[in-house]
Structures are given as C-alpha cells and as structure tokens.
Amino acid sequence: MTGRKRVFVALWPDEEIRASLHRLVRGLDVGGRAVPREHLHLTLAFPGTIEAHAADCLAERVASLRVGPIPILLDRLGHFPGARVAWVGPSHVPPALARLAAEARGLCLSCGAPSDDRPFVPHVTLRRFARPPVAPTPETPIHWFADTAVLVESGRDGHPGPYRLLARSH
C-alpha cells in the first residue's frame, strides 16, 4: 500500500437531488458514458493524488466547512471539450457557493494539498466521453439546497476508481 490518496472536496447531493440528476443523465442525448448515480457531486476543490497524511488532515477538517444550505439552481448544460464531459451547473453562481469553494481550496492548502488552480466553474458531471449538449438548458432545472460537503477518495492508493466517503460536514 502506498502513502498516497486521490481525493476531492465536494458538495454531496441528498437522495432526492441525486434522483433528479440521475433522470437528467439518463435523458441527455450526448453519447458517452453516464456517471454512476452514486458518483454524482459538485466538486469544490480537487487536490488530486496527495500524501496520506494530507488526506487525513483534510478528513479531520472538512467538518469545519460552513455549508448553507446554499440554494443552487442547476439550469445550464455545458461541455468541457478537453475532458469531453457533459455537465449541468448554475447559470448564476451564488456568492455563498463561490465562498465555500474558496474555503475548500484554502483548507486543502492548509493541509499541504494544493488544489487545482483553474477558475471555479461549478458543475455536476453527467456523462464522460460525451458530445456537447444541443440545448443550453435542461428541460427541468434542478433546485438544490446544498447542505453537505464531503471528502471523497477516488480509487485506492492514488489510482482512480470507486468512490469512498472519508469525511462529511455536519
């Protein structure tokens, strides 16, 4: 076993929102591979593969994140061409969401785990290896009152794979 973990900090939907997102995934005609229902989330910070002690630090501190509930209207479909993913996100980023993402990135830094430094584009990945959506909006927008942040390990020993929740906010 190595001393590394592949982790991210995310907003974790409740079962009702997860079901709405899953319906959207199933109805989206963009090809590709659907993200499994249990993997649907909105990433706040992605430090990636980090030393286990830094992941342990994050697991201890993720409960300190002040999560709303934050009202998020998922009303915009999009596509990242390089990653070839189709996603849904808010057309307007609530200030509380932007603050939470900055706080999550700061938490990563304080644990010695620099986060991805790309601008924050809040989204829930729906399909991988996908074409861009034809319509700019989902047929039914999803109203999410996000209230749970989590630290997730993706895979084992620093290699991508199934998700495992390491910690959650209260």
N, C-alpha and C positions, 0 to 999 in steps of 0.2 A: 504494500500500500504506500502510495506517495503521500507527501505532506501538502498536497495542493487540492483545492476545490474550485469548481466552476460555479459561480454564484451570481445572483442578481437580486435587487430590491424592487418589489413591485406592489401595485395595488391588486388585491385578490378579490374577484367578484363573489358575491353570495350565490346561492343556487338559482335564484330567480333570474339574476342578470346573466349568469353562466348559461342558463337555458335559452335566454333571448339571443345571446351571442352565438350559441350553437345553431339556432334556427337560421341566423344570418349566414353563418359559414355554409350550411347545407344549401341555402338558396342562392349563393353567389356563383354566378356562371363565369369564372375566370380560369378554370382548369386548375392544375396544380394539386397539391396535397393539402387536405384540411388539417388544421391544427387540432389535435385531440381536445375534446371538451374540457378535460381536467387540466389542460395546459394553458387555457385562455387567461390572460392577465394584461395589465398595463405596466410596462417597465418604467421605474422611476430612476434607477441607476444601475449600470452594468459594469462592475469591475472586472468580470470575466474570470479567468483562472488565476487564483491568488493562493498565497500560502495559507495553510490550515489555521494558523494562529490568527491571521487577519479575518478569516471567515468566522472563527469563534468570537472574536471581538465584535463583529457585526451582529452575530446572533444574540449576544448579550445586550447590544444597544438598540436593536431595531424597535423594541418596545417603547423607546423614548420618542419615536416619531409621532408628531401630533397630527393624527388623521381625523379630519372633519367630524361628521360626514361632509364630503365635498360633492356638490352637485355637478355632474359631468353629463353633458348631452352628446352622445355618440351619434353625430348626424352628418358625418363626412366620410366617404370612401376614398381610399388613396392607394398608392402603389409606390414601392421603393424599387426602381429599376435594377440597381446593382445587386440588391439582395433578392430580387424577384419575389417580393411578398406583397399580398393584397391585405389591406388593413381598414379598420374603422377607427375614427377618432373624433374629437370635438372640433367644430369649425371655429369655436372661440375657446381659448384656454382660460379656465377660471384662475384668477390670481392665486387662490389657495392651492391649486394643483401645481402651478409653477413654483410656489414657495416650498411645497413638500418635496418636489423633485430636487430643488437646490439643497434642501436639508438632507435628503438621502445621499446626494453626492458628497456633501460635507461630512456626513457620517462615514462614508467609505474612506475619504481622505484621512479622517481622524484615526481610523483603524489601520492605516498603511496600505490601503487598497484603492489606488487612484481609479476613478470611474471613467468610462468613455467620455471624451470631452466634446463630442458632437452636440450641436444645439438640441435642446429638448423638444421633441415632436411627439406629444402624447398620442398613443395609438394602441390598439389591440390587434396583433397579427392574426389574420383569419386563415390565410392559405399561403403556402410556400410554393416556389416554382410556378408562380401564377402570372397571368396576363393582367394588365391594368383593367380595373372595372370600367364598364361602359358608362354607367350612370355615376354622377358625382355624389349622390346621397343614397342611403338605404331607403327602402320602401317605408319602413317603420323605424324612426330614430329610437335609440335606447336611452332612457333616463336612468342614470346610475348615481346613487348616493353612496359614493365610495367611502368606506369607513375602516378598512383593514389593509395594513401594509404587511408584507411578509419578506423574509429572506428565503430564497429558493436555491437549492443546489440542483444543477442540471447535470445528471450523469453521476459518475464516480471517479475519484482520483484525478480530477481535472479534465476528464473526457466527456463530451456531450452525451446525453442520454435521458432517461426518465427523470421526472421532477420529484424532489423530496423537499417538503417544507422543513426548514431548520428553525425558524422563529417567526412570531407574528406580533403585531402591535396589539395593544389592549383597548 
